[in-house]
Amino acid sequence: MKHRYRCLILDHDDTAVNSTAEIHYPAHIEIMKSLRPGKEPISLEGWFRKNFHPGIMHYLVEELGFSEKELETEYTIWRNFTTTRVPHFYPGFVETLCEFKNRGGIITVVSHSEEDIILKHYSSREESNGCIPEAIFGWTYDEEKRKPHPFPVLEILKRFKVEPEEALILDDLKPGVVMGERTGVAVAGAGWAHRIPEIQEYMNRNCIAYFTTVSEFREFLLS
């Protein structure tokens, strides 16, 4: 059976896996204990908002005032959390990917997580069922080669000989939308990780569709 898209370009954190609640936010709590012990950490909802705007690096540097040395400590603590914990995939997400792949679809990932971590998640979790993405573009210090810059998407389109209208970006936050605008690839919103009004409003306004459940996304993709 043919489906409407040939290639999925997936975000990872809070789109495929519940990683902010299970890993990234707990890591931030530990980082604050170490680097800003007298300051109350923002809430989980506040962390989502900082991810949405102005972005985590801006928050760490401009708002918390982390120095270069403190950023190195922050990275060490965060990396310890990401390498020792494996978050859960959202129920039904991998099954949707596997059916898409079995129908001839191409599965790729563009994320701010590191490539080895993303691969570990797909390889470690039994529910992933061996459905490994065919290309992963993760965090890199070369800003021009990471989301929201167009490089990862353009590389995917070129590598798999996919036209922009044959691909779909699925993301829960603004960087995926910006990346889609820069490459001519449609963006769908993944809204199952949080219910924050300003993020929902933005994604609804700027995506071709916004899904609050994985099952809604599955019906859209495979119908």
N, C-alpha and C positions, 0 to 999 in steps of 0.2 A: 504494500500500500504506500503510495506517495504521500508526503506531508508538505506543509507549506514552506518549510525552510530546510535547506541542506546542511547548514552548519550552525551550531550553538556556540556562542562566545560567553562563557559563564563567569560571573563573579564567584568568589569562593566563600569568604566570611559573611555569615548571616544571609547567604543565598543558598549555598549547598549545605553548610554545616553551622551549627549553633555555637560558633566559636567566640563571639564577643562575651556572651554570658558565661561560657564555660572556661575560657582561657584569657582573652585579652583584657577584660575588665578586672578579673582577679589579679592578673599581672600588674595592672596599673595600681591597684590597692597596695600591693607589695612595694612597688616603686615609690609611691608616696610615703610609705612608712620609712623607707630608706633615705630618700632624698629631701622630703618635705615633711618631717615627722610632726610638726606643729600645725599642719594645714589639713583641713577636712577634705577628703577626696570628693570629687563630683559623684553624683549618683550614676547608676547604670544608664538611665534615660539621658542624663546629661552627657555621658560618654558617647552615646549614639548621636546626640546633637553636635558635639564637637567633631565627630567623624564626618557628619554631613556638612558642617560649615563652622569654622574656616578650614578644618582639616587637623589631624592629630599633630603633625610636625609644627604647625603654627601655634597650636595650643601649648605644646611642650616648651617651645622656644620663646614665643612672644608673651604668653600669659603666665606660665609657670617660671619662665626665666632660666631654663636649664642651660648650663654652660656646655661646651664641647665635651669636657670630662664627664659631666653628669649625663649627657646623652649616651656616652659609652657605657656607663653603669646602667642606664635605663635599658639599653639594648641587651646587655648581658642578662639582666633579670628577665626581660621579656623573652629572650631566646631560650632561657632555661624553662620557662613555662611552655613555650610552643614545641620544644623538642621532647618534653616528658609527658605531655598530655595530648590525647587525641579526642577531639570533639565528636559529637554525634551528628550524623546526617539527619536532615529533617525527614520525617516519615513520608515515604512515597517518592522522594526526590530521585534516588538512585534508580528505582524501578522505572521511573519515567525516562531517565537517561538511557537505560539499557534497552527499552523498547524502541526509543528513537534510533539508537545505534543499530539495533537489529533490522531496522527498516532502511539501513543505508546511510543514516545521518552521521555527521562528523561532530565530535564533542571536543571543545577546546576550553581553556581557562585563561582569563586575564584578571589578575588580582594583585592586591598590595601585600599579600602574604608571600613568603619565599617559596620558590619552586619546590625545594626538597620537602618542605613542610606539607604543601598541597599534595604532592605525590604520596607522602607517608599516610595522609588521611585516607586517600582512595585505596591504598594498598593494605592498610592495617584493619580497617573496619570490615567485618564480615558482611554487613549490609551493602557494601559497595559491589559485591558479586563480581569482582574482576572487571568492572566497567571503568577502565582507566582512560582519562582524556588523551587524545592524540597529540595535543600540544599544550604546554603550560608556559605562560609568561607571568612570572612573579615579580616581586620587589627587586629593583636594581637601583644603585646609587646614581646611575645615569638617568636623570630626570626625563630626558627626551625619549627614553625607551620604555617608560612605564605609564600606566594609566594616570591621568586622562589623555595623555598624548596619543596620537593615532598610530604610532609605530607598531604596537602589538597586533592591532586589528588588521592593518595593512599587510603585515607579514603573514597572518593567518589566511587572508584572502588570496594572497599570492601563492603560498605554499600549497593550498588545497584547490586552487583554481576555482574559487568561489566568487561570484559577483556580489556586490554589496546587498542587493535586494534578496539574495538567497540566504543571507545570514541574519541571525537575531542575537542581540546582546541581552542578557538577563542580569540585572543588577538591583541592589536595594538602595543605592545612594547616588548622589549627584555625579561623581566622576564617571560612572558608566554612561550617563546621559550625555555628558560633554564629549566623551569619546565617540559616541554614536553620531553626534552632530558633526564632528570633524571628519568622519569617514563615510557618511551616508548610509550607515547601517541602522536599522530600526532597533529601538530599545524597549524592552518590557520591564515593568517594575516587579520586584520580588518583595511583597509586603507582609511576609509571615514572621519576621523576626521582631518587629516592634509595631507600635500603634501610636506614633508621634505625629500629631496633626500637621505640622509644617512640612515634614518630610513626605507624608502621604499626599498632601496638596500639591507639592512640587512634582512628585513622581506621576501623579494622575495627570497633571497638566502637560508634562513633557514626554510621556511614554505613549506608545501606541496602545498599550493595555497595562493595567495595574492589577495584580493578583494578591489577594489576602490569604490564600491557601495554596498549597502545592497542587491539590486536586484541580483547582481552577486553571493553573498553568498547564497541567497535564492535558486537560480537555482542549485548551487552546492550541497546544503544540501538536497533538496527535490526531485531532478530529479531522 
